[in-house]
Amino acid sequence: MKRALLCLAALGAAPLLAQREYRPFRDYRRHYLSVGAGAAQPGADIKPLLANSPLFRFTYGYRFHRYFQAESGLDSVFYAAKVRDFYESRFGDLRIRDYQFMWPSGGRAIVPLAGNKLLLSAGGGGAYLRYQERIRQPFGDSLRLDCPVCAARSGWGYYGLLGASVALDRAQQLRLGVSTRVVRGDTRGDPFGNIPGTTTKDTWINSAVEFTFSF
């Protein structure tokens, strides 16, 4: 009799255990790590001075609510100023190239559809912009050389974004998506490529295809 009651109790509890196991998948995951690649398009004052260029993106997001996510990341743009210069060092002529970095930090509102398989999002926040020339390091990370002739500019601004992603697996740990960030800010500092050494109002339209791992 006792064995029969235990079996009935186990059978009755099985659906509850299954529901508890899969509830996070039907609800939402908290942490989102995204990497992506795409293109960056300059605008405003720097539109005639810089070129459309490749973009690499990294983003970490913490989804603290079903409909809201806080996040921070990095957009790295390569060679938009088309700098092709050399620095004469004791180790020979070292190539100088230009990079543009944008650190956005803010949040987004999320619209989950189809049981959280499809996520539509929009948001924004603050952003730090830095444009920097760098020399090719002949020794890798073992010995870092300074570049006294390399130019740099920086400034603060803000950004807005639109995005969408779709789950690739049943557990919704892997996602594929697209997003666009519009970054605006004022930068100042050294002359940089064709940018004069004055304050400029800069705009970037950064679009990327992203792969996301969530947990």
N, C-alpha and C positions, 0 to 999 in steps of 0.2 A: 504493500500500500504506500509506504513512504517513497519507494522508488518511483511509483507511478505519479505521485504528487510532484516529486522533483523534476521528472520529465516534463510534466505539464507546465510547471513554472518556467523551466528553461525554454520551452517552445513559446510561451507567452512573452518572455523577455527578449527573444531573438529579434523581433521587429524593432524594439526600442534601441537595442544595441546597434543594429544596422543603421537606424536613423541617426544616432549619435556619431557614428563613424563617418557618414557621408555629409553631415550637416555643414562642415566647413567648405565643401566643394559647392554646395548649393547656395551658400551664403556668400562669403568673400574671403580672400586671403589678405594678409596684412602687409607683407613686404613685397616690393616689386623692384627688381634689378633689370635695367634695360640697356642694351647697346645698339647703336644704329649707325648708318652711313647714308649720306645723301649729298645735297648741294646747298651752298650758301650764296645768297644774292644781296649785294650791298645796295643801299638806297640813301635818299636825302643828300647831304653834302658830299658823301663819299662815293655816290653812284658813278660819277664820271672818272673817279680816281682809282678805284679798285675794281677787280674783275670777279665774275662768278667763279666759285672755287669749290673743291671737295670739302666735305664736312664729316667729322666723326663725333658721335654723341654718346654720353654716358649719363644715366639718370637713376637715382634711387628715390623711391616713393614709399611713404608709409600711409596706408589706407586705414585711418582711424575711425571711419564711419562708412556705411554702405555707399553713401553718395559723395563722400569727400576724401581727398588725399593730399597730404603735405609732401613736398618733394624738393630736391635740390639736384643739380647736375652740372655738366660741362659740355659746351659746344666748342669744338676745336676746328678752326678753319685753316687751310694750308695754302700759302703762297698767293693770297689775294692781291698783295701789293706788287707782285712780280719782281721782288728784289733779287738781283743776281750780282752779288758783290763778293769781294774776298778780303780777308784780314791777313796781313803779313805778320806771321808769328815766328818764333825761333824754331818752330817745327814745320815751317813751310807756309804756303798760302792756304788758308782755311776758308771754305765756302760759307757765305752768309745767306741765310734764307729767312723769310718772314712768316709769322704765324699770328693768328687772331684768336683770342680766347674769350669766351663769354660764360660766366657762372650765374645761371638763373636760380633763384630760390623763391618758392611761393607755394601755390597749391592749385588744385583743380576740382571742379565738380564733375561727378561721374554719373552717367545714365546707363545702368545695366539692363541689357535686353537678352531675351532667349535664355533665361536661367543663368545669367552672368557670363554666357559664352561670348557675347558681343558687348564691348564697352565703348561708349561714346563719351568724350570728355572735352571740357573747355576750362581755361583758368588763366592765371597770370601771377605776377609778383615783381620783386626787385631783381636787378641784374648788375653785375660788375663786368666791365669790358676792359681788356688789355690787349694791345697790339705790341708785338715784340719781335725784334730780329735776334737770331741765334746763329752761332757758328757751328760748323760740323766738328764734333768732338773726336779727335783722332784716336783717343785711348779708351773710348767707351766710358763706363762709370768708374773705372779704376783711377782716372785722373781727369778732373774737370778744369777746363781752361776758361778764364774770364774773357769777355769781349768788350774792351773799352770803347770801341767805335759803334757798337750796336745801339740802334735807336729803340725807343719805347714810348707808348702813349697809353693812357688809361682814363677811366671815368665811370660814373654810375648812371643807371637808367632803370628801365622797367621792361617787362615783356608780357605778351599774351600768347596763348596757344590754343590749338584745336587738334584733337587726336581721335583715333579709333583703333581698336585691336580686337582680334578674335582668338579664342582658345584653340590650341592645336591638339589637345589631349583631353580625355574624359575628366581627369583630376584637375584640369585648368591650371596646371603649373607652368605650362609653356604657352606663350602667346606671340602672335605676329601682328604688327600694326604699322600705322603711319602717323606722323604728327608734324605739325608746322609751328615753329615759334617765330614771332615777330618781336625782335629786340630793338629798343630805341634808347639812346643815351647820348650824353655829351662826352667827348674825349679831348684830352689836351696833353701836350708833351712835345717830344722831338718831332721834326719833320720825318715822315714815314712813307717811303716810296714817293708817290706824288702828293701825299697829304702834307699841307704846309704846317709849320710849327705854331698854329693857332687853334683855338677851340672850335671844334666842328660838331654839328648835330648829325649823328649817325643812325642809320636804320639797317637792320639785317633781317632777311626773310630766310630762315633756316628750315629746310624740309628734309625728313629722313624716314627711311624704312627701319623699323626697330624690332629686335627680338628680345622678349622679356621672359625672365624666370621669376616665378612668384612662390612664396611659401608662407 
